[in-house]
Amino acid sequence: MKRWEQGRAQVQRLLDDGRLTRTQPSSDLAASYIATARQRLSAVEAIKTIDPAGAFVLAYDAARLAMAALLINQGLRPRGEGAHAVLLEVVLAQLEPPRQEEFREFSWMRSLRNDTQYPDPDRPTAGADDLKQAKPAAHAIVDRAETIIAIMPPF
């Protein structure tokens, strides 16, 4: 299988900087991450009315798992502080252009998830309106990641 060239230099820089590490590429583990992401999305439905903030965090986690699946399929794993941001950086480096609207949604979700998990009186936390946006975004991220995993070779 031919190697994936798009974003290769940026991924290599992240490896050199220690923000990414190599691991055994695993399509089985990637599939497991996708399955878990889909379970999280089902859980969102179960709790969305009784705990919108918790449901938002589950939607975020589904998106995070899907993006992590893309990397683990390639034998890559983010590490250290800001690992969730590295997920987005790697995915966008490897997939843009064309613009990946689905994955770009992860950026605002990540910021709001941090504010929700680590509340500050000066910053809003996730609510029902945020969940209404996050739920379809997370579904789109999971679906897109699953499609890409089928064609993306190990790094």
N, C-alpha and C positions, 0 to 999 in steps of 0.2 A: 504494500500500500504506500502510495506517495505521501511524503510528509507535508504537513500544513505550514505554508510559508507566511501567510498573512499574520502580522503581529509577532513574528518569531523573535525579532531583535528586542522588542519590549519584554517579552516573556523571559528571554535569556537575561536581560538586565535585572528583572525581579528575582530570578534564580541567583544571579551573582550577588545581589544585595541581601540575600537571605530572607526575602519576603515570600518566596515560594521555595518549596523543596520538591525533589523528585521522589516518587514512590512507584510501586509496581502499577502499571496501567491495568485497569480492571473494568471491563464492560459489565461484569456481574455485579460488582459493587455499585457502579453507576446506575444500573437498573434497580438495585435495592434502594438507592437514594431517591430515585424517581418514584418508586412505589411508596416510600415513606412520605415524600412530598404530597402525593395524592391522598394519603391517609390524613395528613395535616389539613388539606383542603376540605375533606369530609368532616373533620372535627370543627372547622370554621362554621359549617352549616349547623352543627349541633349546638353551638354555644353563642352564635351571633347575637341573639336577642338578650340573653342573660349576662353576657360579658363581652361587649364590643371591643374593648381594649385587648382582652385576651385573645379574641378571635383575630384581631389585627396582627398580633404577635405570631399567631399560628400561620396566617397567610404569608407573613414575612418569612417565617421559617421554611415554609414550602418553597418559596422563591429561592431562598439561600441554598437549600438542599439541591434544587435543580441545577443551580449554577455550579455548586460543588461537584455535582455529578459530571458536568462537562469536563471539569479539571481532572477528576479521579480517573475518568475514562482515558485521559491522555497521560496519566502518571504524574500529575501535578497536584500539589496541596499547598494552600496558603498557610502562612505561619506568623506568629507574633501578633503584636498589637496592630489593629486595623486589618485583620485578616478578611473580614467581610468586605471591606473596601477593595482589597486586592482581587477578590472574586470578580467584581464588576470591572475592574481595570483590565484583567486578563481577558475576560469575555469580550469586552468592547475592542480591545487591541486585535483580537483574532477574528472578529466578525464584522468590523466596520472598516470601510464601507461594504455594503450599503448600511444605512442607519438602522440600528436595532432598537426600535421603539419599545418592544417588549422588555428588553433587558434594562433599558434606561429608566424604567419605572422603579427599579430596585433602589436607585439613588435616594429618592424622597422617602421611600419606605424605610430604608436603613436609618436615615436621620430621625424619622418619627419613632421608629422602634426603639432607638437609643433613648429618646426623650421619654418614652413610655416605660421602658425597663428601669431607667435611672432618672426618676422624676425630679424636676426643678420647678419651684413655684413660678418662675418667670417664663417657663416654656410649656406649651400645650402638650398634652398626651393624646393618644389615639382615641377617637370616638367613632360613633356609628357612621358618620359621613366619610371618615377616612377609610373605614372598612368597606364601604360601598365602592370606593376606588381601588382599594388594595386587592379585593377578592378577584375581580376579573384580571387585574394585572398579574397576580400570582398564577392564576390558571394559564394565562398566555405564556408566562415565563416557563412554567413546567412543560407545557406542550411544545414550545419552541426548542427547549433544551433536549427533550426526548428525540425530536426530529434530527437535531444536529449531531447528537451522540452517535447516531447510526452511520454518519459519514465522516466523522472526525477521527483521524488516526492518532496513535500515541505521539507525544511530543518528541 
